[in-house]
């Protein structure tokens, strides 16, 4: 089989019998969480509940074959499902069947859109996600996921979200806490921690789900006031092409927004988990994986899927390490939907909340924040901003705020680059920065100035300002060497700034030499006529060559200025 056609199959290499056993057990744990989540999102969107399970099954299988990550689990997501629900409502679709047809059309369109984006190599946009943003995102997701389990663990339907408001609401509604539910939730958490510490090879979540279903049936947990999953619809999907000419414009418009939201959410999730596991994730290959997952979901009567942080976390905590986790989870969901939906009626919601709470605890990496603090306080601030944004405003809004802040900071740094004056180092043939090397000596009659960036429209003024300051401090220097080693690009503003530098140096009776520069910068000098204006004999490969030439000219004859 040509694996280039099915890139995700490469991730199945290296699976051993022992790792396969762990992956299958992890897949069952993922399925236990994915089942109620899929049902809940489908109900929220107003489509048949079983469509959420069909989307999860088809999406996981599609991603396992075409995705780049070994450990990412795809499935329905809060942000995308909320956006789809709003789109369907805006299309004035009332019946579950009509809404499902439109939702499958959106999924298929999003899938095709991801594949087109891969052809255009738009995955490069994922490079806007810096490591502090990913660390903060993961922490925010962990805290949000943990807080969201308060309702399931206490039996109190909390309406508030965020970091503080759910606890304040719960404190006002203490009499409403259902003690049997709370005891079951706490016992489930303790049991999972005991499994992790003393029996790490045992499939704790699966044993907990099976045991709690049995106890729920025996002791009639619903009768004790303990909420259970309830009836799970049965039946597997059939392959169909969602064709709906009516409302096609609404589907296309909705799919455009969902595509941006789903890929942004998915790539953040993929990269965040990859940073924890040491895995490399290719954004362009992720476009293929997400595209295949959504095409499959659309063809099998599901809706849009993307990277699912809670289910990925559950898989990792359970020891999963390959796409076999996704395949096992999809197979388990298919068996449940087709044959075993009845026993899951008794699954307590508190048990699911306990599983998710422990998964959330494993996501928070305090050591990562300590490393950021040691490296850079501004990087730490971006990580904290991402975490707070995710908790306070939601996943995408929080990431958008933190990415915007990092881009503004990058623009500020690029707009105010460092610069330095260079001089001779004793006993060395190379030049060194005067402010870093106390023994370095300025070159007599010469200013050697290093500007540590390409010149662009957003830092051209800084280049001009700093160049004038250097000229003002030059005293009686006759030569001005611009060290352009850091310059690889030049736009129209850069060319104009260099022309101004040449004119001002001429007025001051100083000669401009350019040293270094690469690629587009050198091409811009040629095309703009600057090389001819400066003189080809005053363009050098390095500042050391320029200084050597000045010393030769001094020895031969007085220099010709200008």
KEKOLMI-5169 format. One record per residue (C-alpha): x negated, y, z. Coordinates in pm, 1 decimal. Each point is the difference from the previous one (the first is absolute). Example, Ala and Ser with C-alpha at 12.3 -4.5 7.8 and 13.67 -1.06 7.14 Angstrom:
<rs>
R        u        v        w
R  -1230.0   -450.0    780.0
R   -137.0    344.0    -66.0
</rs>
This chain:
<rs>
R        u        v        w
R      0.0      0.0      0.0
R   -129.4    348.7    -87.3
R    -17.4    167.4    340.2
R    -36.2    343.5   -158.8
R    366.9    -25.6    -94.6
R     89.2    -90.2    361.0
R   -258.5    188.8    209.6
R    164.6    -77.6    332.5
R    -76.4   -370.4    -42.2
R   -367.8     78.5     62.1
R     95.7     69.2    359.9
R    100.4   -362.8     46.3
R   -359.8   -111.6    -45.0
R   -183.1   -117.3    309.6
R    310.0   -120.6    183.9
R    -86.0   -296.8    221.9
R    231.5   -250.3    161.4
R    -31.0    176.8    333.9
R     54.6    350.3   -143.6
R    294.1   -130.2   -204.6
R    161.1   -131.1    318.7
R    -43.5    339.1    166.0
R    133.1    180.3   -307.0
R    312.0   -216.8    -13.7
R     68.1     60.4    369.5
R    -58.2    372.2    -50.8
R    239.7     -8.1   -294.5
R    270.8   -147.0    220.6
R    -58.1    279.8    252.5
R     26.9    259.8   -277.6
R    322.4   -160.3   -123.0
R    147.9     16.3    350.3
R    -50.1    377.0     -0.2
R     74.1     60.6   -369.4
R    341.3   -168.2     21.7
R    179.4    243.3    235.1
R   -189.9    295.9   -147.9
R    116.5    -87.7   -350.3
R    358.4    -39.6    115.5
R    -11.3    333.2    186.0
R   -137.9    199.8   -294.6
R    251.7   -151.6   -238.4
R    284.4     93.9    232.9
R   -138.3    353.6     29.6
R      2.2     36.3   -380.0
R    352.1   -132.0    -34.6
R    -92.7   -302.7   -212.5
R     73.3   -367.4     78.9
R   -214.1    -94.2    303.8
R   -158.5   -299.1   -170.6
R   -154.6    233.5   -260.4
R   -255.3    104.6    262.1
R   -117.2   -360.5     26.9
R     -6.1    -43.3   -377.4
R   -215.6    312.8    -28.5
R   -242.0   -131.7    263.5
R    -26.5   -345.7   -159.7
R    -56.2    120.3   -356.7
R   -221.8    290.7    105.9
R   -235.6   -212.7    210.1
R    -40.7   -257.1   -275.4
R    -60.0    266.7   -266.2
R   -261.8    174.8    212.1
R   -173.1   -325.2     94.7
R    -65.3    -70.3   -368.9
R    -99.0    351.9   -112.4
R   -101.7    202.7    308.8
R   -355.1     82.3    107.9
R     27.3    -38.6    378.9
R    -33.2   -338.7    166.0
R    201.6     97.8    305.0
R    256.0    264.7   -100.4
R    365.2   -102.3     27.9
R    254.9    185.2   -211.0
R    364.8     48.9     80.4
R    273.9    260.7     45.2
R   -121.7    324.3    157.5
R    179.6    269.3    198.8
R   -101.9    296.1   -216.9
R     77.3   -162.6   -335.0
R    325.8   -154.4    118.1
R    114.2    333.3    143.4
R    -78.0    171.8   -331.0
R    178.6   -270.8   -200.6
R    304.1     22.1    227.6
R     14.6    377.0    -60.4
R    -34.0    -55.3   -376.8
R    281.2   -256.0     -6.5
R    223.9    228.5    201.5
R    -76.7    287.0   -236.3
R    104.1   -219.7   -291.9
R    342.2    -40.2    166.2
R    -23.3   -380.5      6.0
R    238.8   -144.8    253.1
R     13.5   -378.8    -33.5
R   -291.0   -218.4    122.8
R    -19.9   -166.8   -339.9
R    -35.7    328.3   -190.6
R   -257.3    128.3    247.1
R   -198.9   -322.2    -28.8
R     -2.2     20.3   -379.8
R   -136.8    354.3     15.6
R   -251.6    -94.7    271.6
R   -134.0   -288.4   -207.6
R    -29.1    237.1   -296.5
R   -202.3    240.5    214.2
R   -225.9   -286.0    114.7
R    -64.2   -111.0   -357.4
R    -70.2    359.7   -109.2
R   -238.8     55.0    291.5
R   -180.4   -322.7    -89.9
R    -44.2    102.2   -362.1
R   -105.7    348.6    114.2
R   -273.6   -150.5    218.7
R   -132.5   -198.2   -296.5
R     -3.8    312.7   -219.2
R   -183.7    186.9    277.3
R   -257.1   -281.4      3.3
R    -59.5     42.7   -372.6
R    -54.5    372.9     60.6
R   -229.9    -84.1    296.7
R    197.5    218.9    238.7
R   -108.7   -210.5    295.7
R   -284.3    249.3     39.7
R    249.3    223.8    181.9
R    -32.1   -239.2    293.4
R   -349.4    141.7     58.5
R    170.7    295.3    168.0
R     49.3   -227.9    300.7
R   -305.9     48.7    219.6
R   -104.0   -240.6    273.9
R    119.3    228.5    284.7
R    342.3     17.9   -168.6
R     14.9   -380.3    -23.0
R   -104.7    -43.0    363.9
R    255.8    256.0    113.9
R    268.9   -152.7   -219.3
R    -55.5   -342.5    150.9
R     12.4    139.6    352.6
R    318.0    192.7    -79.3
R    163.3   -307.4   -150.3
R   -100.7   -206.8    303.4
R    149.2    247.6    246.1
R    314.0     54.6   -209.3
R     48.3   -374.2    -44.1
R    -42.8    -59.6    373.0
R    242.9    274.9    101.6
R    257.1   -119.7   -252.2
R     20.0   -330.6    188.6
R    143.0    164.6    312.4
R    354.2    -53.5   -125.9
R    -51.2   -370.5    -62.6
R   -178.6    -56.9    330.5
R    253.9    184.6    215.8
R    323.8    -50.7   -189.2
R     56.0    378.3     -5.2
R     66.1    139.5   -346.9
R   -230.9    302.1      9.6
R     77.7    278.5   -245.6
R   -313.7    215.2     39.3
R   -337.6    -53.2   -163.9
R   -346.9    138.1     55.9
R   -247.5    -40.7    281.4
R    185.6    144.7    301.4
R    370.0     28.2    -82.8
R     74.6   -377.8      2.1
R   -138.7    -27.8    354.1
R    194.0    304.9    114.3
R    319.2   -144.4   -148.7
R    -67.2   -336.8    160.2
R    -57.3    166.4    339.2
R    345.8    161.0    -26.8
R    160.5   -331.2    -96.5
R   -163.6   -230.0    254.0
R    335.4   -146.4    113.2
R     58.4   -122.7   -356.9
R   -310.4   -221.5     -0.9
R    101.3   -363.7    -35.2
R   -203.4   -185.8    257.4
R     20.6   -344.6   -172.7
R   -126.6    157.6   -323.5
R   -282.4    181.7    181.7
R   -106.1   -315.7    184.9
R      0.9   -200.8   -321.0
R   -206.0    265.8   -177.6
R   -257.6     24.1    278.9
R    -23.5   -379.2     27.0
R    -50.3    -24.2   -376.9
R   -282.9    256.1     11.1
R   -170.6   -184.8    286.1
R     36.1   -331.2   -178.7
R   -151.4    139.0   -320.0
R   -293.8    147.0    194.1
R    -49.7   -334.8    174.8
R     -6.5   -178.6   -335.5
R   -253.2    250.6   -134.3
R   -229.8    -36.1    299.7
R     17.0   -367.3     88.8
R    133.2   -169.4   -313.9
R   -107.6    227.0   -290.8
R     30.8   -285.5   -250.3
R    365.6    -60.1     81.7
R    263.7    174.5   -218.5
R    136.5    208.8    286.7
R    258.9    205.3   -190.8
R    142.5   -308.2   -171.7
R     26.7   -195.0    325.7
R    160.1    301.3    163.2
R    255.5     41.4   -280.0
R     89.1   -369.1     -2.6
R     21.1    -24.7    378.3
R    205.4    317.5     39.6
R    248.9   -112.3   -266.3
R     45.6   -328.2    184.8
R     44.2    169.9    338.8
R    234.6    256.1   -152.4
R    220.0   -278.7   -135.5
R     -6.7   -201.0    322.3
R     67.5    288.3    238.0
R    211.1    213.2   -235.6
R   -218.5    313.4      8.1
R    263.8    210.4   -178.8
R    236.2    -79.8    283.6
R   -260.5    129.5    244.8
R    -18.0    331.2   -186.1
R   -326.3    -79.8   -181.9
R     12.2    117.4   -363.2
R    -83.0   -255.3   -267.5
R    -72.2     28.0   -372.9
R    344.4   -131.0    -89.0
R    117.8   -158.1   -322.6
R   -262.1    -27.1   -273.5
R    149.3    -21.2   -350.8
R    -92.8   -309.1   -199.7
R    -86.2    -43.9   -367.1
R   -301.1     48.7   -228.5
R    -10.7    268.8   -273.0
R     15.6    -63.2   -371.4
R   -212.0    167.2   -265.1
R    183.0    289.4   -163.7
R    -87.8    318.6   -186.9
R    158.4    302.0    169.2
R    142.2    196.5   -294.1
R    214.5    301.4     83.5
R     25.2    271.8   -262.9
R    246.6    192.1    211.6
R   -194.6    211.8    248.1
R   -332.1    -78.8   -170.2
R   -121.6    357.2     51.6
R     62.9    -30.8    374.3
R   -189.4   -329.4     11.6
R   -298.9    148.9   -183.9
R     -7.9    311.3    217.9
R     35.3   -203.7    316.5
R   -267.1   -245.4   -114.0
R   -248.7    284.3    -58.1
R     25.6    113.9    360.3
R      3.0   -354.2    136.9
R   -311.5    -83.9   -204.6
R   -197.2    281.6    161.2
R    125.9    -82.4    348.5
R    -43.3   -377.6    -26.4
R   -351.3     10.6   -146.7
R   -114.4    264.0    248.7
R    136.4   -201.4    291.1
R   -130.0   -328.1   -140.5
R   -353.9    116.4    -73.3
R    -30.5    163.0    342.5
R    106.8   -327.9    160.7
R   -232.4   -206.1   -221.8
R   -302.3    220.8     61.0
R     64.8     29.5    373.0
R      8.1   -375.8     50.3
R   -294.5    -43.4   -237.0
R   -201.9    237.4    218.7
R     72.9   -226.1    298.1
R    -83.8   -328.2   -175.4
R   -299.4    119.8   -204.6
R    181.6    -69.6   -324.8
R    -29.3    215.3   -312.6
R    324.8    109.1   -162.5
R     -0.9    124.8   -359.4
R    280.2    260.4    -39.6
R     40.8    -76.0   -371.2
R     39.1   -370.3     71.2
R    245.5     89.4    272.6
R    209.3    172.4   -266.9
R     11.5   -332.4   -183.8
R     89.9   -185.7    319.2
R    275.0    242.8     97.9
R    122.0      8.9   -359.5
R     27.8   -378.9    -17.5
R    168.7    -15.5    341.4
R    266.1    252.8    -99.8
R     60.8   -149.2   -343.3
R     54.8   -336.0    168.7
R    227.7    156.7    263.1
R    202.6    175.7   -269.3
R     39.0   -313.3   -213.1
R    111.5   -208.2    299.6
R    265.2    240.4    127.8
R   -209.6    172.1    264.9
R   -108.7    360.5     50.5
R   -328.4    190.0     27.7
R   -277.3   -145.7    215.9
R   -336.7    139.9    107.4
R   -268.2    -63.1    261.5
R    169.7   -101.1    326.6
R   -208.0     98.4    303.1
R    194.8   -194.4    264.3
R      6.0   -325.4   -197.0
R   -366.7     35.5    -99.0
R    -89.1     53.6    365.0
R    196.0   -309.7    103.2
R   -181.7   -205.7   -263.9
R   -342.8    118.2    114.7
R     75.8    -52.2    368.4
R    112.6   -354.5    -81.8
R   -335.2    -70.8   -170.6
R     95.1     46.4   -365.5
R   -286.8     61.0   -242.5
R    125.0    -62.7   -354.4
R    302.5     46.6   -231.2
R    111.8   -344.2    115.0
R    164.2    190.8    285.9
R    227.6    178.8   -249.6
R     76.1   -322.6   -185.9
R     82.1   -180.3    325.7
R    217.9    284.9    121.2
R    187.3     11.5   -332.4
R     50.9   -377.0      6.5
R    125.4     12.7    358.3
R    247.4    278.4    -84.5
R    119.1   -195.3   -304.3
R     58.0   -311.3    211.7
R    183.1    203.3    262.4
R    218.5    174.7   -256.3
R     69.0   -322.0   -185.3
R     31.8   -254.2    281.0
R    -65.9    120.1    355.6
R    177.0    328.7     42.9
R    233.5   -131.5    274.1
R   -259.8    -51.7    282.9
R   -134.6    351.7    -38.3
R    334.1    134.2    113.1
R   -124.9    -60.9    355.5
R   -337.2    177.9    -30.7
R    -12.7    270.0    274.0
R    -88.2    351.9   -112.0
R   -217.0     40.1    311.5
R   -228.3   -279.3   -120.2
R    -53.9    175.0   -333.6
R    -71.2    323.7    184.7
R   -259.0   -177.1    214.4
R   -175.6   -138.6   -307.5
R     -9.9    344.9   -159.8
R   -115.8    165.3    324.5
R   -301.5   -231.0     26.4
R    -74.0     56.1   -368.9
R     10.4    376.6     58.8
R   -243.2    -29.1    291.1
R   -249.1   -174.7   -226.8
R     14.8    286.0   -252.0
R   -121.7    275.9    231.3
R   -378.6     32.6    -20.9
R   -125.3    231.8    272.4
R   -363.5    -74.0    -86.8
R     55.4    147.1   -346.6
R     99.0    333.8    155.0
R   -308.9    -10.0    224.3
R   -218.6    -55.3   -307.2
R    163.4    297.2   -171.9
R    -64.2    213.0    308.7
R   -369.1    -89.6    -12.0
R    -26.3     70.8   -373.9
R    200.6    321.2    -32.2
R    256.8    180.4    211.8
R    175.3    130.6   -309.7
R     32.6   -358.6   -127.9
R    145.2    -98.2    336.3
R    246.7    288.2    -28.9
R    116.3   -129.1   -340.2
R     49.0   -348.8    142.4
R    202.4    132.5    293.2
R    199.3    223.1   -236.8
R     87.3   -300.4   -216.6
R    111.2   -201.4    303.5
R    207.7    283.2    145.5
R    149.3     75.3   -341.2
R    106.8   -360.9    -53.8
R    157.5    -14.4    344.9
R    167.3    341.2    -14.5
R     99.2     35.7   -365.5
R     -6.3   -348.0   -153.8
R   -257.1   -202.0   -189.6
R    -10.9    186.1   -329.5
R     44.0    346.8    146.6
R   -271.3    -64.7    256.8
R   -243.3   -131.8   -258.8
R     83.8    289.2   -233.9
R    -75.5    255.7    272.4
R   -331.4   -161.3     92.3
R   -104.8    -47.3   -364.2
R     87.0    364.9    -66.1
R   -211.0    105.4    299.1
R   -299.0   -205.1   -114.2
R     27.4    141.5   -352.9
R     11.7    355.0    136.9
R   -305.4    -75.7    211.2
R   -178.1   -150.0   -302.2
R     85.0    314.2   -198.6
R   -131.8    217.4    284.1
R   -326.4   -196.6     17.7
R    -37.0      1.9   -379.3
R     82.4    370.3     -9.2
R   -266.3     78.2    260.3
R   -288.4   -235.6    -78.6
R   -331.5      5.5    180.1
R   -305.8    160.5   -150.2
R   -365.2     30.5     95.2
R   -331.0    166.4    -87.6
R   -281.6   -238.1    -88.7
R   -374.0     20.4     59.0
R   -322.8   -194.4    -15.4
R    -53.8   -279.6    252.4
R   -360.7    -34.8    123.1
R   -171.7   -287.9   -176.8
R    313.0    -82.4   -205.6
R     73.2     42.4   -367.4
R    374.7     44.6     56.3
R    183.5    303.8    129.8
R    191.4     -3.0    327.9
R    269.4    209.9    164.0
R   -152.9    285.7    194.6
R    257.0     -9.1    282.0
R    -53.8   -371.9     60.9
R   -380.1     -7.0    -35.0
R   -179.3    255.2    222.4
R   -332.5    -79.0   -171.0
R    131.9     71.9   -349.1
R   -122.9    320.8   -165.9
R    186.1    213.0   -258.3
R   -151.5     -1.4   -347.7
R   -177.3    337.3    -42.7
R    195.4    244.2   -213.1
R    270.0   -260.3    -61.5
R    345.9    -76.5    134.4
R    106.6   -366.4    -30.9
R    372.0    -21.6     77.3
R    197.7   -324.0     28.3
R    379.1     19.0    -38.0
R    131.2   -337.1    122.6
R    299.0    -35.5   -231.4
R    117.6     36.5   -355.4
R    143.5    345.0    -65.5
R    376.7      0.1    -57.0
R    274.8    258.9     -9.4
R     67.9    -52.1    371.1
R   -361.1     58.9    114.2
R   -130.6    234.2   -270.7
R     52.5    301.0    228.8
R   -195.4   -173.3    277.9
R   -279.6    -65.7   -251.6
R     -9.3    366.8   -103.1
R     13.8    126.6    358.5
R   -274.6   -224.8    128.7
R   -221.0     61.6   -307.0
R     18.0    377.0     61.1
R    -92.9    -50.1    365.2
R   -300.4   -206.6   -103.4
R   -104.6    263.6   -255.2
R     33.1    276.1    261.1
R   -234.3   -193.2    230.9
R   -249.6    -79.3   -276.4
R   -218.0    302.9     58.4
R   -249.5     41.9   -284.8
R     49.4   -346.5   -149.9
R    -32.6    -18.6   -377.0
R    137.8   -349.3    -60.0
R    340.3   -147.1     92.3
R     25.5   -378.3    -32.7
R    356.7   -134.9     12.3
R    -22.9   -360.1    121.8
R    296.9   -160.6   -177.6
R    -71.0   -358.5    111.5
R    349.6    -26.0    151.5
R    175.4    139.3   -307.8
R    168.0   -252.0   -228.9
R    294.9    203.2   -131.6
R     64.7    358.8   -109.4
R    324.7    169.2   -101.7
R     58.7    344.1   -152.4
R    -28.1    169.9    340.2
R   -335.5   -170.3     59.0
R   -136.2    119.2   -334.9
R    113.2    354.9     72.8
R   -158.9    -12.5    346.9
R   -330.5   -113.8   -152.4
R     13.8    279.2   -259.3
R     54.4    249.9    283.6
R   -294.1   -148.4    190.2
R   -220.6     41.7   -307.0
R    111.7    364.5    -49.1
R    -54.8     96.4    364.6
R   -343.8   -162.1      8.1
R    -94.6    188.1   -317.2
R    107.8    325.5    162.4
R   -216.3    -78.2    303.1
R   -301.5    -87.7   -214.6
R      7.9   -371.2     87.1
R    -23.8   -297.0   -234.9
R    256.9   -282.4     23.4
R   -109.1   -362.3    -29.1
R    242.3   -294.0     20.3
R   -121.7   -331.1    142.6
R    191.7   -327.1     -5.6
R    365.0    -35.2    -91.1
R    166.8   -295.9   -165.2
R    252.5   -108.1   -261.8
R    283.7    244.9    -51.9
R   -192.5    280.6    170.8
R   -283.4    -16.8   -254.2
R    251.2    -28.1   -286.4
R    179.6    312.1    126.7
R   -331.3    192.4      1.3
R    -60.6   -100.3   -361.4
R    350.0     68.9   -133.4
R     35.3    335.7    175.3
R   -330.7    133.3   -129.8
R   -149.0     28.4    347.2
R   -297.9   -214.7    -94.0
R    -90.7    246.1   -275.0
R     67.1    295.7    231.6
R   -220.0   -139.5    277.5
R   -259.3   -149.5   -232.9
R    -66.1   -366.7    -57.8
R   -346.4     37.2    147.9
R    165.5     96.9    329.6
R    218.1   -312.3     29.7
R   -163.8   -279.0    201.4
R     82.0   -346.0    127.2
R    -83.3     78.2    363.8
R    -86.1    298.8    221.0
R   -351.1   -138.3     45.5
R    -54.3     17.6   -378.0
R    130.5    357.7     -5.0
R   -237.0    107.2    280.3
R   -295.5   -168.6   -171.7
R     85.0    186.6   -321.4
R     14.6    333.0    186.0
R   -344.5    -62.6    149.1
R   -140.8    -85.1   -345.7
R    150.0    318.8   -147.2
R   -149.5    204.1    282.2
R   -344.1   -141.1    -66.6
R     26.6     47.5   -377.6
R    146.4    349.2    -22.6
R    253.9    232.4    162.4
R    355.6   -134.4    -53.9
R    236.4    156.7   -246.8
R    307.8     98.8    197.2
R    355.4    -59.7   -124.9
</rs>
